[in-house]
């Protein structure tokens, strides 16, 4: 790992890093910022290319990788990434929100890959349509990863995938699960071609989500926070499902709705594997 120290806010490298807080610059450069050690570890372990690691000048790289990120010690000895020691005011300026990050890394977004999920598997997919809020998208990714979602198909996203709030809310889960960006038309055709059961969350659906069999190959579709699902998801091949609500509540946050559906799928699949009289394993209990 190479090393350099920066003290000037006018340094071009520092200015380039600051610009990555802007969505347009992230899309243009194909790079993004990773705030915090946990997210940094997950990005490296998932194979993302890291070009720079920023840290306070008081932080020594050898100590950092032996104590804060011991999982990455071997990586630190072989990588060509640059360690940038920043003066404390610069590190605070580069930071995001009120979270004190141990480090801030610059990652490179991967090129889009074709969908390769094994059709022979009993897939459980999540389709996230038109999500606008990065915190919601991050929470959906985090919950889906915990619940055993095999892959995410994100259609017409308003927020970019490597928005700092997506990374933070997913606790780095955005790096460690297969994600594909598609149009709704591409997603629908891909699901019907795979002969998958498609369950779409709608507040006005007549049938509740727990009336369906999630143990078969299934895609769970959730929509935009305000508008719900786009019209393309009103299709004969799609089963609309609702979540019952009491107390005068007529809707749930999209990440909460997704969590309910993901964990119903997990509950049914665990029970199907282990049998109805089996006590769930520790990780399956709340």
ABEGO torsion letter per residue (X at the ends): XBBBBBABAABAAAAAAAAAABAAAAAAAGBBBBBEAAAAAAAAAAGBBBABBBBBAABBAAAAAAAABAAAAAAAAABABBBBBBBAAAAAAABBEABBBABBBBBBBBBBBBBABBAABBBBBBBBBGBABAAAAAAAAAAAAAAGBABBBBBGBABBAABAAAAAAAGGAAAABBBBBBBAAAAAAAAAAAGBBBBBBBAABABBAAABBAABBBBBBBBBAAAEBBAAABBAABBBBBBBBBGGBABBBAAAAAAAAAAAAAAAAAAAAAEAABBBBAAABX
